[in-house]
Amino acid sequence: MTDAPQATLGASRLAWRAAEALEIFSETPRVKTLRLRVPGWMGHRPGQHVDVRLTAEDGYQAERSYSIASGPRAEMPQREIIELTVERLGDGEVSPYLTDELRPGDRIELRGPIGGYFTWRIEDGGPLGLVAGGSGIVPLMAILRHRAAAARQVQAVLLDSSRRFEEIIYRKELERMVAEDSHLRVVHTLTREWPENWKGERRRIDSAMLQATLPAPAENPLLYVCGPTEMVESVATALVDLGHDPARVKTERFGPSGE
Ligand SMILES: Cc1cc2nc3c(=O)[nH]c(=O)nc-3n(C[C@H](O)[C@H](O)[C@H](O)COP(=O)(O)OP(=O)(O)OC[C@H]3O[C@@H](n4cnc5c(N)ncnc54)[C@H](O)[C@@H]3O)c2cc1C
């Protein structure tokens, strides 16, 4: 009897739900944020994702995972509103539909929240070192939004890699966060092109950049790395080689490298 509530919760997380698109807005030329209402949503932890399922008229279905970009909100009606941020892949099956075809009022199916390992709770503390490649910033933004709302005293650094200045996701919101928060630092690196007066880094994330940017291993930081598979693997290896505790390095792989 004692495990009945848990069994119910597990079942409801796995159930597909109809979510209604409320608003869709551009973050960069290839990236959009979808604000969705998910009736019955019981909340999530920053870092978790959902599975999205699309069904064609002939019954063909395609399913992909998307991280939840919004921070958790306990109060209704905000609790049932979540945001996903999706990068359009030119030859993709699901992402072009979400970024180009979906309109406010449309419905998509999703289930979740999913994932317990790549999550952060206030009691996990810090210092936090967040390393993002492209859309890998999405679950890390959920962590930063949660931290901004509830735990600004936790030291945090975000090292964010984008191809070009125009492709930096959440750039303005990050600027605002940093301006209001002396415990938060954001470092951008651009890998393909940069404006003439660009003061940030200009290469792919490497060991020297990680060492110069993130809290030192002696501070025992909690490190979260998310992005294309190849980037996540090279960063995680470099972090361990630099002396970080492997048990404090959490990784989430979004898929093949887009480079
Ligand atoms: C846990 C998890 C969370 C994720 N969260 C997000 C998120 O918040 N935002 C987001 O935009 N994506 C996220 N993804 C990636 C997402 O699930 C899809 O893989 C992506 O949107 C591509 O799907 P598609 O159907 O458009 O492309 P597909 O039809 O699956 O693939 C089209 C082409 O793109 C390549 N490809 C597939 N995935 C990627 C990728 N991630 N990067 C570069 N090339 C790729 C394929 O090899 C193929 O050549 C996440 C993945 C995982 C596993």
The ligand as a Gaussian input file, in Angstrom:
#p B3LYP/6-31G(d) Opt

LIG

0 1
 C       17.441000      14.693000     -23.258000
 C       17.416000      15.526000     -24.531000
 C       17.006000      16.852000     -24.469000
 C       16.980000      17.633000     -25.625000
 N       16.609000      18.939000     -25.528000
 C       16.601000      19.719000     -26.628000
 C       16.253000      21.112000     -26.534000
 O       15.963000      21.636000     -25.441000
 N       16.255000      21.839000     -27.666000
 C       16.594000      21.302000     -28.894000
 O       16.553000      22.037000     -29.896000
 N       16.921000      19.996000     -28.998000
 C       16.931000      19.189000     -27.911000
 N       17.265000      17.861000     -28.026000
 C       17.472000      17.291000     -29.390000
 C       16.110000      16.840000     -29.948000
 O       15.621000      15.736000     -29.205000
 C       16.174000      16.380000     -31.394000
 O       17.194000      15.432000     -31.539000
 C       16.417000      17.521000     -32.373000
 O       15.397000      18.510000     -32.263000
 C       16.461000      16.986000     -33.812000
 O       15.236000      16.372000     -34.116000
 P       14.666000      16.442000     -35.613000
 O       13.544000      15.456000     -35.702000
 O       14.408000      17.838000     -36.036000
 O       15.898000      15.930000     -36.472000
 P       16.141000      14.415000     -36.981000
 O       15.198000      14.137000     -38.108000
 O       16.159000      13.503000     -35.807000
 O       17.620000      14.562000     -37.507000
 C       17.924000      15.327000     -38.683000
 C       19.434000      15.424000     -38.868000
 O       20.029000      16.163000     -37.809000
 C       20.960000      15.354000     -37.073000
 N       20.707000      15.635000     -35.640000
 C       19.833000      15.034000     -34.818000
 N       19.858000      15.590000     -33.585000
 C       20.765000      16.572000     -33.642000
 C       21.246000      17.524000     -32.707000
 N       20.798000      17.573000     -31.436000
 N       22.181000      18.417000     -33.130000
 C       22.643000      18.404000     -34.393000
 N       22.231000      17.524000     -35.330000
 C       21.317000      16.622000     -34.962000
 C       20.642000      13.932000     -37.443000
 O       21.790000      13.127000     -37.381000
 C       20.132000      14.071000     -38.850000
 O       21.194000      14.162000     -39.764000
 C       17.346000      17.069000     -26.884000
 C       17.752000      15.723000     -26.936000
 C       17.797000      14.964000     -25.789000
 C       18.256000      13.526000     -25.870000

